[in-house]
Amino acid sequence: MTAAASSDADLIAAHAAGDPNAFTELVRRHRDRMWAVAMRTLRDPEEAADALQEAFISAYRAAASFRAESQVTTWLHRIVVNACLDRMRRRQARPTVPLPEEGPGEPAAPRDVMAERETHLVVQQALDTLPAEQRLPIVLVDVEGYSVAEAAEILGIAQGTVKSRCARGRTRLAKVLGHLRNPDAVANVPDGAVDVRQQREGR
């Protein structure tokens, strides 16, 4: 059986048995998803990269103790989340401001792509306003698609706690992102038409 055809659990076992390629294949499979979690949690590429590297080093060293009591992805997520939380605690006294996505001199993107980027940035900024205890459950459940039970296992908290934190976080996000769910139709109307409509409405 080739490494690519092996299950995650098979790769962990092979790594523990000394296969030099097994863990590399495991990282290749799950790196992108783990990176997304780290980025949404930390909101800083350098911090996320460092957290991910620390997490994979920890997973590499701890793989022999994996007991298959949970999915390998759940186990990896738990390690990544813990690495992110560690870095968040370290940087609490030195908050950073994210750099803009586009710099001077970059070619202008088509309008729909720009709107997509702006929406993505607004959502990311909204997530960033949440405390970590609410942001992490929402990232896992609403963004990554994990069940409440899986998120509880990853975070090491009760399922009811995941539900309540998600509910509080969603309430806060709804206030910040309400305009995305019900955008003002004026945005899609030419300027002249807006003036006419406002006059008709007596504004």
Summary of the structure (lengths in Angstrom):
residues: 203
radius of gyration: 21.6
end to end distance: 72.0
largest distance: 77.2
contacts: 519
relative contact order: 0.09
helix: 74%
strand: 0%
